[in-house]
Amino acid sequence: MSEDTEDTGIITVLLERLNEFRLPRLLELKQRMDAGEALSDHDMEFLERLMDDARSVHVYVDRHPEVQPIYARVMTLYNEITTRGLENEKSRPA
C-alpha cells in the first residue's frame, strides 16, 4: 500500500471521527462557553485528548494541504472555547 493511499484512509477515518464525535461536542462546548458556563473536568479531559490527537495527526495535515483549512478551523474553535472558558472562570465570584 502506498503512503498516499494509506494517508487517504487515515484522513478519511479522522474526518469521520471529527464529523460524528468531535465537532458536535466542540460546538456544544462553544455554545456553553458563549452562555457563560465554566468548563468541567470532563470537558477539560476531552479538550486535552483533542490536542493530543491534533499533535499526532499533524504529519498528515502537513502532507495534505487540502485538509489544512479544516485543521485550522478546529484549532480556532478549540482556542475560542478555551479562551472563553478561562474568561468565564475568571468572572465567577470567588
Secondary structure, DSSP 8 states (H G I E B T S, - for coil): --HHHHHHHHHHHHHHHIIIIIHHHHHHHHHHHHTT----HHHHHHHHHHHHHHHHHHHHHHH-GGGHHHHHHHHHHHHHHHHHHHHHHHHS--
